[in-house]
Amino acid sequence: MWKENILEDLEVGVLEYEMVGEFLIEIRKEFDRGNKKSAKVVELKRLEQGRMMMEEFMQEFRRAARGSRYEGRPLIKEFKRGINATIYQRLMELEQ
């Protein structure tokens, strides 16, 4: 299991790992998790509606958002950024 305070434990000489290999495996797992999250964020930020129907775009957006750790306002901001400019403009006009 990955410890969040692993650097502190290393500094004071406390390790829960009996072998260096176990320690390296845990570090590799943590970096892999971070890489997957980063890839999801990049995918979300690159997603644009283009010629997709709104329903298709929403499905793609939901899929890309899962695992990105975006929620609330940042997620809404990405959704607005990705939709077709004409649709975005119409939505803004409705809010006035």
Secondary structure, 3 states (H helix, E strand, C coil): CCCCCHHHHHHHCCCCCCCHHHHHHHHHHHHHHHHHHHHHHHHHHHCCCCCCCHHHHHHHHHHHHCCCCCCHHHHHHHHHHHCCHHHHHHHHHHHC
